[in-house]
Amino acid sequence: MYHRSRIFFEVLYNSRVYCNTGKAVAAYIAASDAVLECACGTGAISRYIAPKCRLLIATDLSTGMLRQAVQKCYQFPNAKFRYADLMHLKCRDERFDKVVAGNVIHLLDDPESAVKELLRVCKPGGKLIIPTYINDEGTQQRKAVLLLEKLGVQFKREFDFRSYRQFFWNIGFPDAEFQVVEGRMPCAIAVITKS
């Protein structure tokens, strides 16, 4: 059910954000980068990252979504797709130049630990790129959250722009940069440079 509701939401209801988030994330990727993308879903962001980097390892917990991501990115030989849990990544420390986790942080029981795990596998000087849906009470974005919840999506945390920025401040990243992709339910992209 989650898979179908995600496609309905991203492709039909929130298509502008669906397309433009991938483009915005890809702007942070360099040709020499080895990139890890966690929670890649159906490859909405992967298809923009893959043509820009040296290596993309895209992971997800859903084999169905991974199959769709593979189909979306079949033309990119540098893209590899793997089943993996972003909370417990089985790779060495400081392996990747960029680490991306798109539209998943609000679905996690422990997003703070997820950010620490993503940071662990990022090289010093590398970047964590974490797009997340944001909303404001009483607006169209709030209606989108209610729609997703009716379709079976379980939000563990709802962010507006201010609370998303505060989340990173609270866990030790006051210098995180942010970009907002506008649409029916906007997406805030947090970018952390690992020191």
Solvent accessible surface area in square Angstrom, and as a share of the most:
residue,aa,sasa,rsa
1,M,137,0.61
2,Y,71,0.27
3,H,53,0.24
4,R,171,0.62
5,S,2,0.02
6,R,32,0.12
7,I,60,0.31
8,F,80,0.33
9,F,2,0.01
10,E,9,0.04
11,V,67,0.38
12,L,124,0.62
13,Y,38,0.14
14,N,3,0.01
15,S,50,0.32
16,R,141,0.51
17,V,1,0.00
18,Y,24,0.09
19,C,45,0.27
20,N,55,0.28
21,T,3,0.02
22,G,0,0.00
23,K,112,0.48
24,A,13,0.10
25,V,0,0.00
26,A,6,0.05
27,A,78,0.61
28,Y,55,0.21
29,I,9,0.05
30,A,47,0.37
31,A,83,0.65
32,S,81,0.52
33,D,9,0.05
34,A,1,0.00
35,V,0,0.00
36,L,5,0.03
37,E,2,0.01
38,C,0,0.00
39,A,17,0.13
40,C,6,0.03
41,G,0,0.00
42,T,8,0.04
43,G,0,0.00
44,A,12,0.09
45,I,14,0.07
46,S,0,0.00
47,R,75,0.27
48,Y,45,0.17
49,I,0,0.00
50,A,1,0.01
51,P,78,0.49
52,K,83,0.35
53,C,12,0.07
54,R,134,0.49
55,L,30,0.15
56,L,0,0.00
57,I,34,0.17
58,A,0,0.00
59,T,5,0.03
60,D,11,0.06
61,L,103,0.51
62,S,39,0.25
63,T,77,0.45
64,G,25,0.24
65,M,6,0.02
66,L,15,0.07
67,R,154,0.56
68,Q,56,0.25
69,A,0,0.00
70,V,70,0.40
71,Q,127,0.57
72,K,65,0.28
73,C,3,0.02
74,Y,177,0.67
75,Q,98,0.43
76,F,37,0.16
77,P,117,0.73
78,N,32,0.16
79,A,13,0.10
80,K,78,0.33
81,F,30,0.13
82,R,128,0.47
83,Y,136,0.52
84,A,24,0.19
85,D,46,0.24
86,L,14,0.07
87,M,47,0.21
88,H,129,0.57
89,L,13,0.07
90,K,200,0.85
91,C,41,0.25
92,R,157,0.57
93,D,83,0.43
94,E,73,0.33
95,R,61,0.22
96,F,4,0.02
97,D,27,0.14
98,K,20,0.09
99,V,0,0.00
100,V,0,0.00
101,A,0,0.00
102,G,4,0.04
103,N,16,0.08
104,V,16,0.09
105,I,0,0.00
106,H,4,0.02
107,L,36,0.18
108,L,30,0.15
109,D,122,0.63
110,D,58,0.30
111,P,1,0.01
112,E,50,0.23
113,S,45,0.29
114,A,0,0.00
115,V,0,0.00
116,K,133,0.57
117,E,25,0.11
118,L,1,0.00
119,L,35,0.17
120,R,73,0.27
121,V,0,0.00
122,C,0,0.00
123,K,71,0.30
124,P,77,0.49
125,G,53,0.51
126,G,6,0.06
127,K,52,0.22
128,L,0,0.00
129,I,0,0.00
130,I,1,0.00
131,P,0,0.00
132,T,0,0.00
133,Y,13,0.05
134,I,12,0.06
135,N,10,0.05
136,D,71,0.37
137,E,134,0.60
138,G,77,0.74
139,T,53,0.31
140,Q,86,0.38
141,Q,30,0.13
142,R,50,0.18
143,K,139,0.59
144,A,0,0.00
145,V,0,0.00
146,L,79,0.39
147,L,54,0.27
148,L,6,0.03
149,E,67,0.30
150,K,168,0.71
151,L,42,0.21
152,G,33,0.32
153,V,6,0.04
154,Q,123,0.55
155,F,29,0.12
156,K,108,0.46
157,R,83,0.30
158,E,65,0.29
159,F,6,0.03
160,D,47,0.25
161,F,62,0.26
162,R,183,0.67
163,S,44,0.29
164,Y,0,0.00
165,R,119,0.43
166,Q,87,0.39
167,F,10,0.04
168,F,0,0.00
169,W,149,0.52
170,N,103,0.53
171,I,41,0.21
172,G,51,0.49
173,F,39,0.16
174,P,71,0.44
175,D,126,0.65
176,A,16,0.13
177,E,101,0.45
178,F,47,0.20
179,Q,72,0.32
180,V,52,0.30
181,V,11,0.06
182,E,102,0.46
183,G,16,0.15
184,R,112,0.41
185,M,0,0.00
186,P,10,0.06
187,C,0,0.00
188,A,0,0.00
189,I,0,0.00
190,A,0,0.00
191,V,3,0.01
192,I,6,0.03
193,T,74,0.43
194,K,33,0.14
195,S,134,0.87
